[in-house]
């Protein structure tokens, strides 16, 4: 809970950052606190959950990532970064680290979804070895683009051994 204000200010409330995300932009610190409570439950239920991304240089909050388990051997991942650190390689570094954690935990199938027009995110997934899944799209809500509306999401998978 000590990180709620930083999470809210750095990325969770930013309309540009949250534009293509599958969760609604946080309108208040209370939404961020609710997310942190959910995060605690995930850590109690599974071996990992959401992570914060911190700068090695100064400990500054850069964004978030993690694993969301569907079963003991299948998990979903994603990442979000504060706008001021976009384009600096942090997403690739983060996803590479999350893949290593998933592999150590015995995850065999790691998935990710992104908006088809979010080219930087798609490029990061591909650089980290993810390929389009079968089926390659799924209809989901992107609440910060069209609240309540359904759109296709690009589905990616990385098979781990």
PyMOL CGO cylinders between C-alpha atoms (Angstrom):
from pymol import cmd
from pymol.cgo import CYLINDER

trace = [
    CYLINDER, 0.00, 0.00, 0.00, 2.99, 2.30, 0.45, 0.3, 1, 1, 1, 1, 1, 1,
    CYLINDER, 2.99, 2.30, 0.45, 3.35, 2.40, -3.35, 0.3, 1, 1, 1, 1, 1, 1,
    CYLINDER, 3.35, 2.40, -3.35, -0.26, 3.37, -4.13, 0.3, 1, 1, 1, 1, 1, 1,
    CYLINDER, -0.26, 3.37, -4.13, 0.38, 7.08, -4.65, 0.3, 1, 1, 1, 1, 1, 1,
    CYLINDER, 0.38, 7.08, -4.65, 3.41, 6.46, -6.88, 0.3, 1, 1, 1, 1, 1, 1,
    CYLINDER, 3.41, 6.46, -6.88, 1.57, 3.86, -8.98, 0.3, 1, 1, 1, 1, 1, 1,
    CYLINDER, 1.57, 3.86, -8.98, -1.40, 6.19, -9.36, 0.3, 1, 1, 1, 1, 1, 1,
    CYLINDER, -1.40, 6.19, -9.36, 0.71, 9.20, -10.31, 0.3, 1, 1, 1, 1, 1, 1,
    CYLINDER, 0.71, 9.20, -10.31, 3.33, 7.49, -12.50, 0.3, 1, 1, 1, 1, 1, 1,
    CYLINDER, 3.33, 7.49, -12.50, 1.08, 5.37, -14.74, 0.3, 1, 1, 1, 1, 1, 1,
    CYLINDER, 1.08, 5.37, -14.74, -2.28, 4.08, -13.49, 0.3, 1, 1, 1, 1, 1, 1,
    CYLINDER, -2.28, 4.08, -13.49, -4.09, 7.43, -13.89, 0.3, 1, 1, 1, 1, 1, 1,
    CYLINDER, -4.09, 7.43, -13.89, -2.37, 8.56, -17.11, 0.3, 1, 1, 1, 1, 1, 1,
    CYLINDER, -2.37, 8.56, -17.11, -4.76, 8.46, -20.10, 0.3, 1, 1, 1, 1, 1, 1,
    CYLINDER, -4.76, 8.46, -20.10, -1.90, 8.04, -22.60, 0.3, 1, 1, 1, 1, 1, 1,
    CYLINDER, -1.90, 8.04, -22.60, -0.32, 5.18, -20.68, 0.3, 1, 1, 1, 1, 1, 1,
    CYLINDER, -0.32, 5.18, -20.68, -3.58, 3.31, -20.06, 0.3, 1, 1, 1, 1, 1, 1,
    CYLINDER, -3.58, 3.31, -20.06, -5.08, 3.89, -23.51, 0.3, 1, 1, 1, 1, 1, 1,
    CYLINDER, -5.08, 3.89, -23.51, -4.50, 0.35, -24.85, 0.3, 1, 1, 1, 1, 1, 1,
    CYLINDER, -4.50, 0.35, -24.85, -4.70, -1.53, -21.54, 0.3, 1, 1, 1, 1, 1, 1,
    CYLINDER, -4.70, -1.53, -21.54, -7.29, -4.12, -20.60, 0.3, 1, 1, 1, 1, 1, 1,
    CYLINDER, -7.29, -4.12, -20.60, -8.04, -2.50, -17.24, 0.3, 1, 1, 1, 1, 1, 1,
    CYLINDER, -8.04, -2.50, -17.24, -9.70, 0.87, -16.65, 0.3, 1, 1, 1, 1, 1, 1,
    CYLINDER, -9.70, 0.87, -16.65, -7.57, 3.91, -15.94, 0.3, 1, 1, 1, 1, 1, 1,
    CYLINDER, -7.57, 3.91, -15.94, -7.57, 4.62, -12.21, 0.3, 1, 1, 1, 1, 1, 1,
    CYLINDER, -7.57, 4.62, -12.21, -9.79, 7.61, -11.53, 0.3, 1, 1, 1, 1, 1, 1,
    CYLINDER, -9.79, 7.61, -11.53, -8.78, 7.80, -7.87, 0.3, 1, 1, 1, 1, 1, 1,
    CYLINDER, -8.78, 7.80, -7.87, -6.18, 6.50, -5.46, 0.3, 1, 1, 1, 1, 1, 1,
    CYLINDER, -6.18, 6.50, -5.46, -8.90, 4.14, -4.18, 0.3, 1, 1, 1, 1, 1, 1,
    CYLINDER, -8.90, 4.14, -4.18, -8.80, 2.23, -7.48, 0.3, 1, 1, 1, 1, 1, 1,
    CYLINDER, -8.80, 2.23, -7.48, -5.05, 1.81, -7.10, 0.3, 1, 1, 1, 1, 1, 1,
    CYLINDER, -5.05, 1.81, -7.10, -5.48, 0.61, -3.52, 0.3, 1, 1, 1, 1, 1, 1,
    CYLINDER, -5.48, 0.61, -3.52, -8.08, -1.91, -4.73, 0.3, 1, 1, 1, 1, 1, 1,
    CYLINDER, -8.08, -1.91, -4.73, -5.57, -3.17, -7.30, 0.3, 1, 1, 1, 1, 1, 1,
    CYLINDER, -5.57, -3.17, -7.30, -2.95, -3.57, -4.58, 0.3, 1, 1, 1, 1, 1, 1,
    CYLINDER, -2.95, -3.57, -4.58, -5.40, -5.60, -2.48, 0.3, 1, 1, 1, 1, 1, 1,
    CYLINDER, -5.40, -5.60, -2.48, -6.05, -7.81, -5.51, 0.3, 1, 1, 1, 1, 1, 1,
    CYLINDER, -6.05, -7.81, -5.51, -2.27, -8.13, -5.96, 0.3, 1, 1, 1, 1, 1, 1,
    CYLINDER, -2.27, -8.13, -5.96, -1.85, -9.36, -2.39, 0.3, 1, 1, 1, 1, 1, 1,
    CYLINDER, -1.85, -9.36, -2.39, -4.50, -12.03, -3.02, 0.3, 1, 1, 1, 1, 1, 1,
    CYLINDER, -4.50, -12.03, -3.02, -2.70, -13.18, -6.16, 0.3, 1, 1, 1, 1, 1, 1,
    CYLINDER, -2.70, -13.18, -6.16, 0.58, -13.51, -4.24, 0.3, 1, 1, 1, 1, 1, 1,
    CYLINDER, 0.58, -13.51, -4.24, -1.21, -15.59, -1.58, 0.3, 1, 1, 1, 1, 1, 1,
    CYLINDER, -1.21, -15.59, -1.58, -2.83, -17.87, -4.17, 0.3, 1, 1, 1, 1, 1, 1,
    CYLINDER, -2.83, -17.87, -4.17, 0.03, -18.35, -6.65, 0.3, 1, 1, 1, 1, 1, 1,
    CYLINDER, 0.03, -18.35, -6.65, 3.85, -18.36, -6.48, 0.3, 1, 1, 1, 1, 1, 1,
    CYLINDER, 3.85, -18.36, -6.48, 3.94, -14.83, -7.96, 0.3, 1, 1, 1, 1, 1, 1,
    CYLINDER, 3.94, -14.83, -7.96, 1.62, -12.04, -9.02, 0.3, 1, 1, 1, 1, 1, 1,
    CYLINDER, 1.62, -12.04, -9.02, 2.01, -8.41, -10.06, 0.3, 1, 1, 1, 1, 1, 1,
    CYLINDER, 2.01, -8.41, -10.06, 5.46, -6.83, -9.86, 0.3, 1, 1, 1, 1, 1, 1,
    CYLINDER, 5.46, -6.83, -9.86, 6.61, -3.24, -9.78, 0.3, 1, 1, 1, 1, 1, 1,
    CYLINDER, 6.61, -3.24, -9.78, 9.37, -2.18, -12.16, 0.3, 1, 1, 1, 1, 1, 1,
    CYLINDER, 9.37, -2.18, -12.16, 11.97, -0.02, -10.42, 0.3, 1, 1, 1, 1, 1, 1,
    CYLINDER, 11.97, -0.02, -10.42, 15.01, 1.78, -11.77, 0.3, 1, 1, 1, 1, 1, 1,
    CYLINDER, 15.01, 1.78, -11.77, 18.26, 0.10, -10.81, 0.3, 1, 1, 1, 1, 1, 1,
    CYLINDER, 18.26, 0.10, -10.81, 19.95, 3.49, -10.77, 0.3, 1, 1, 1, 1, 1, 1,
    CYLINDER, 19.95, 3.49, -10.77, 17.71, 5.28, -8.27, 0.3, 1, 1, 1, 1, 1, 1,
    CYLINDER, 17.71, 5.28, -8.27, 14.80, 3.02, -7.28, 0.3, 1, 1, 1, 1, 1, 1,
    CYLINDER, 14.80, 3.02, -7.28, 12.27, 5.22, -9.07, 0.3, 1, 1, 1, 1, 1, 1,
    CYLINDER, 12.27, 5.22, -9.07, 9.02, 3.51, -10.06, 0.3, 1, 1, 1, 1, 1, 1,
    CYLINDER, 9.02, 3.51, -10.06, 8.98, 2.87, -13.82, 0.3, 1, 1, 1, 1, 1, 1,
    CYLINDER, 8.98, 2.87, -13.82, 5.90, 0.68, -14.23, 0.3, 1, 1, 1, 1, 1, 1,
    CYLINDER, 5.90, 0.68, -14.23, 4.43, -2.73, -13.55, 0.3, 1, 1, 1, 1, 1, 1,
    CYLINDER, 4.43, -2.73, -13.55, 4.37, -6.28, -14.88, 0.3, 1, 1, 1, 1, 1, 1,
    CYLINDER, 4.37, -6.28, -14.88, 3.90, -9.77, -13.51, 0.3, 1, 1, 1, 1, 1, 1,
    CYLINDER, 3.90, -9.77, -13.51, 2.24, -13.11, -14.05, 0.3, 1, 1, 1, 1, 1, 1,
    CYLINDER, 2.24, -13.11, -14.05, -1.44, -13.95, -13.82, 0.3, 1, 1, 1, 1, 1, 1,
    CYLINDER, -1.44, -13.95, -13.82, -1.84, -17.70, -13.49, 0.3, 1, 1, 1, 1, 1, 1,
    CYLINDER, -1.84, -17.70, -13.49, -4.61, -19.54, -15.33, 0.3, 1, 1, 1, 1, 1, 1,
    CYLINDER, -4.61, -19.54, -15.33, -3.35, -22.90, -14.01, 0.3, 1, 1, 1, 1, 1, 1,
    CYLINDER, -3.35, -22.90, -14.01, -0.11, -24.26, -12.54, 0.3, 1, 1, 1, 1, 1, 1,
    CYLINDER, -0.11, -24.26, -12.54, 1.44, -24.44, -16.03, 0.3, 1, 1, 1, 1, 1, 1,
    CYLINDER, 1.44, -24.44, -16.03, -0.22, -21.55, -17.87, 0.3, 1, 1, 1, 1, 1, 1,
    CYLINDER, -0.22, -21.55, -17.87, 0.06, -17.86, -17.11, 0.3, 1, 1, 1, 1, 1, 1,
    CYLINDER, 0.06, -17.86, -17.11, -0.58, -14.51, -18.76, 0.3, 1, 1, 1, 1, 1, 1,
    CYLINDER, -0.58, -14.51, -18.76, 1.74, -11.55, -18.65, 0.3, 1, 1, 1, 1, 1, 1,
    CYLINDER, 1.74, -11.55, -18.65, 1.78, -7.91, -19.60, 0.3, 1, 1, 1, 1, 1, 1,
    CYLINDER, 1.78, -7.91, -19.60, 3.58, -4.68, -18.79, 0.3, 1, 1, 1, 1, 1, 1,
    CYLINDER, 3.58, -4.68, -18.79, 2.89, -1.01, -18.37, 0.3, 1, 1, 1, 1, 1, 1,
    CYLINDER, 2.89, -1.01, -18.37, 5.45, 1.76, -18.18, 0.3, 1, 1, 1, 1, 1, 1,
    CYLINDER, 5.45, 1.76, -18.18, 5.27, 5.43, -17.24, 0.3, 1, 1, 1, 1, 1, 1,
    CYLINDER, 5.27, 5.43, -17.24, 5.29, 7.63, -20.33, 0.3, 1, 1, 1, 1, 1, 1,
    CYLINDER, 5.29, 7.63, -20.33, 8.60, 9.32, -19.50, 0.3, 1, 1, 1, 1, 1, 1,
    CYLINDER, 8.60, 9.32, -19.50, 10.47, 5.99, -19.86, 0.3, 1, 1, 1, 1, 1, 1,
    CYLINDER, 10.47, 5.99, -19.86, 8.88, 4.77, -23.10, 0.3, 1, 1, 1, 1, 1, 1,
    CYLINDER, 8.88, 4.77, -23.10, 11.30, 3.72, -25.84, 0.3, 1, 1, 1, 1, 1, 1,
    CYLINDER, 11.30, 3.72, -25.84, 14.26, 3.03, -23.55, 0.3, 1, 1, 1, 1, 1, 1,
    CYLINDER, 14.26, 3.03, -23.55, 14.18, -0.79, -23.61, 0.3, 1, 1, 1, 1, 1, 1,
    CYLINDER, 14.18, -0.79, -23.61, 12.54, -1.26, -20.21, 0.3, 1, 1, 1, 1, 1, 1,
    CYLINDER, 12.54, -1.26, -20.21, 9.60, -3.23, -21.63, 0.3, 1, 1, 1, 1, 1, 1,
    CYLINDER, 9.60, -3.23, -21.63, 11.92, -5.71, -23.35, 0.3, 1, 1, 1, 1, 1, 1,
    CYLINDER, 11.92, -5.71, -23.35, 14.10, -6.01, -20.25, 0.3, 1, 1, 1, 1, 1, 1,
    CYLINDER, 14.10, -6.01, -20.25, 11.03, -6.51, -18.06, 0.3, 1, 1, 1, 1, 1, 1,
    CYLINDER, 11.03, -6.51, -18.06, 9.41, -9.10, -20.31, 0.3, 1, 1, 1, 1, 1, 1,
    CYLINDER, 9.41, -9.10, -20.31, 12.69, -11.01, -20.57, 0.3, 1, 1, 1, 1, 1, 1,
    CYLINDER, 12.69, -11.01, -20.57, 12.88, -11.14, -16.77, 0.3, 1, 1, 1, 1, 1, 1,
    CYLINDER, 12.88, -11.14, -16.77, 9.24, -12.22, -16.41, 0.3, 1, 1, 1, 1, 1, 1,
    CYLINDER, 9.24, -12.22, -16.41, 9.77, -15.00, -18.96, 0.3, 1, 1, 1, 1, 1, 1,
    CYLINDER, 9.77, -15.00, -18.96, 12.75, -16.22, -16.90, 0.3, 1, 1, 1, 1, 1, 1,
    CYLINDER, 12.75, -16.22, -16.90, 10.62, -16.26, -13.74, 0.3, 1, 1, 1, 1, 1, 1,
    CYLINDER, 10.62, -16.26, -13.74, 7.84, -18.14, -15.54, 0.3, 1, 1, 1, 1, 1, 1,
    CYLINDER, 7.84, -18.14, -15.54, 10.34, -20.70, -16.82, 0.3, 1, 1, 1, 1, 1, 1,
    CYLINDER, 10.34, -20.70, -16.82, 11.78, -21.23, -13.32, 0.3, 1, 1, 1, 1, 1, 1,
    CYLINDER, 11.78, -21.23, -13.32, 8.26, -21.76, -11.96, 0.3, 1, 1, 1, 1, 1, 1,
    CYLINDER, 8.26, -21.76, -11.96, 7.46, -24.46, -14.52, 0.3, 1, 1, 1, 1, 1, 1,
    CYLINDER, 7.46, -24.46, -14.52, 5.08, -22.42, -16.65, 0.3, 1, 1, 1, 1, 1, 1,
    CYLINDER, 5.08, -22.42, -16.65, 4.78, -24.15, -20.01, 0.3, 1, 1, 1, 1, 1, 1,
    CYLINDER, 4.78, -24.15, -20.01, 2.51, -21.71, -21.81, 0.3, 1, 1, 1, 1, 1, 1,
    CYLINDER, 2.51, -21.71, -21.81, 2.89, -17.96, -21.35, 0.3, 1, 1, 1, 1, 1, 1,
    CYLINDER, 2.89, -17.96, -21.35, 0.36, -15.72, -23.09, 0.3, 1, 1, 1, 1, 1, 1,
    CYLINDER, 0.36, -15.72, -23.09, -0.11, -12.01, -23.67, 0.3, 1, 1, 1, 1, 1, 1,
    CYLINDER, -0.11, -12.01, -23.67, -2.73, -9.86, -25.36, 0.3, 1, 1, 1, 1, 1, 1,
    CYLINDER, -2.73, -9.86, -25.36, -2.46, -6.41, -26.85, 0.3, 1, 1, 1, 1, 1, 1,
    CYLINDER, -2.46, -6.41, -26.85, -4.49, -4.04, -28.94, 0.3, 1, 1, 1, 1, 1, 1,
    CYLINDER, -4.49, -4.04, -28.94, -3.77, -4.67, -32.64, 0.3, 1, 1, 1, 1, 1, 1,
    CYLINDER, -3.77, -4.67, -32.64, -2.77, -1.03, -33.12, 0.3, 1, 1, 1, 1, 1, 1,
    CYLINDER, -2.77, -1.03, -33.12, -0.32, -0.97, -30.22, 0.3, 1, 1, 1, 1, 1, 1,
    CYLINDER, -0.32, -0.97, -30.22, 2.72, -1.58, -32.40, 0.3, 1, 1, 1, 1, 1, 1,
    CYLINDER, 2.72, -1.58, -32.40, 5.41, -0.92, -29.75, 0.3, 1, 1, 1, 1, 1, 1,
    CYLINDER, 5.41, -0.92, -29.75, 3.94, -3.57, -27.48, 0.3, 1, 1, 1, 1, 1, 1,
    CYLINDER, 3.94, -3.57, -27.48, 3.60, -6.06, -30.31, 0.3, 1, 1, 1, 1, 1, 1,
    CYLINDER, 3.60, -6.06, -30.31, 7.25, -5.46, -31.23, 0.3, 1, 1, 1, 1, 1, 1,
    CYLINDER, 7.25, -5.46, -31.23, 8.38, -6.13, -27.64, 0.3, 1, 1, 1, 1, 1, 1,
    CYLINDER, 8.38, -6.13, -27.64, 6.43, -9.40, -27.56, 0.3, 1, 1, 1, 1, 1, 1,
    CYLINDER, 6.43, -9.40, -27.56, 7.97, -10.52, -30.84, 0.3, 1, 1, 1, 1, 1, 1,
    CYLINDER, 7.97, -10.52, -30.84, 11.51, -9.53, -29.76, 0.3, 1, 1, 1, 1, 1, 1,
    CYLINDER, 11.51, -9.53, -29.76, 11.04, -11.73, -26.69, 0.3, 1, 1, 1, 1, 1, 1,
    CYLINDER, 11.04, -11.73, -26.69, 10.02, -14.76, -28.76, 0.3, 1, 1, 1, 1, 1, 1,
    CYLINDER, 10.02, -14.76, -28.76, 6.23, -14.57, -28.56, 0.3, 1, 1, 1, 1, 1, 1,
    CYLINDER, 6.23, -14.57, -28.56, 4.29, -15.56, -31.67, 0.3, 1, 1, 1, 1, 1, 1,
    CYLINDER, 4.29, -15.56, -31.67, 0.65, -15.09, -32.64, 0.3, 1, 1, 1, 1, 1, 1,
    CYLINDER, 0.65, -15.09, -32.64, -1.52, -17.64, -30.86, 0.3, 1, 1, 1, 1, 1, 1,
    CYLINDER, -1.52, -17.64, -30.86, -4.21, -19.83, -32.34, 0.3, 1, 1, 1, 1, 1, 1,
    CYLINDER, -4.21, -19.83, -32.34, -6.71, -18.26, -32.55, 0.3, 1, 1, 1, 1, 1, 1,
    CYLINDER, -6.71, -18.26, -32.55, -4.69, -15.11, -33.27, 0.3, 1, 1, 1, 1, 1, 1,
    CYLINDER, -4.69, -15.11, -33.27, -7.38, -12.77, -31.93, 0.3, 1, 1, 1, 1, 1, 1,
    CYLINDER, -7.38, -12.77, -31.93, -9.85, -12.65, -29.08, 0.3, 1, 1, 1, 1, 1, 1,
    CYLINDER, -9.85, -12.65, -29.08, -12.73, -10.25, -28.57, 0.3, 1, 1, 1, 1, 1, 1,
    CYLINDER, -12.73, -10.25, -28.57, -12.25, -8.27, -25.34, 0.3, 1, 1, 1, 1, 1, 1,
    CYLINDER, -12.25, -8.27, -25.34, -12.98, -4.88, -23.85, 0.3, 1, 1, 1, 1, 1, 1,
    CYLINDER, -12.98, -4.88, -23.85, -10.41, -2.09, -23.95, 0.3, 1, 1, 1, 1, 1, 1,
    CYLINDER, -10.41, -2.09, -23.95, -12.16, 0.08, -21.36, 0.3, 1, 1, 1, 1, 1, 1,
    CYLINDER, -12.16, 0.08, -21.36, -10.08, 3.20, -21.96, 0.3, 1, 1, 1, 1, 1, 1,
    CYLINDER, -10.08, 3.20, -21.96, -10.87, 3.23, -25.68, 0.3, 1, 1, 1, 1, 1, 1,
    CYLINDER, -10.87, 3.23, -25.68, -14.51, 2.13, -25.83, 0.3, 1, 1, 1, 1, 1, 1,
    CYLINDER, -14.51, 2.13, -25.83, -15.98, 1.45, -22.38, 0.3, 1, 1, 1, 1, 1, 1,
    CYLINDER, -15.98, 1.45, -22.38, -18.38, -1.47, -22.60, 0.3, 1, 1, 1, 1, 1, 1,
    CYLINDER, -18.38, -1.47, -22.60, -17.47, -2.10, -26.24, 0.3, 1, 1, 1, 1, 1, 1,
    CYLINDER, -17.47, -2.10, -26.24, -15.80, -5.20, -27.58, 0.3, 1, 1, 1, 1, 1, 1,
    CYLINDER, -15.80, -5.20, -27.58, -12.76, -5.17, -29.87, 0.3, 1, 1, 1, 1, 1, 1,
    CYLINDER, -12.76, -5.17, -29.87, -10.32, -7.72, -31.16, 0.3, 1, 1, 1, 1, 1, 1,
    CYLINDER, -10.32, -7.72, -31.16, -7.12, -8.20, -29.18, 0.3, 1, 1, 1, 1, 1, 1,
    CYLINDER, -7.12, -8.20, -29.18, -3.99, -9.66, -30.72, 0.3, 1, 1, 1, 1, 1, 1,
    CYLINDER, -3.99, -9.66, -30.72, -3.11, -12.87, -28.85, 0.3, 1, 1, 1, 1, 1, 1,
    CYLINDER, -3.11, -12.87, -28.85, 0.48, -14.00, -28.42, 0.3, 1, 1, 1, 1, 1, 1,
    CYLINDER, 0.48, -14.00, -28.42, 2.02, -17.11, -26.89, 0.3, 1, 1, 1, 1, 1, 1,
    CYLINDER, 2.02, -17.11, -26.89, 5.44, -18.29, -25.80, 0.3, 1, 1, 1, 1, 1, 1,
    CYLINDER, 5.44, -18.29, -25.80, 5.82, -22.01, -25.22, 0.3, 1, 1, 1, 1, 1, 1,
    CYLINDER, 5.82, -22.01, -25.22, 8.36, -22.76, -22.50, 0.3, 1, 1, 1, 1, 1, 1,
    CYLINDER, 8.36, -22.76, -22.50, 9.97, -26.10, -21.79, 0.3, 1, 1, 1, 1, 1, 1,
]
cmd.load_cgo(trace, "trace")
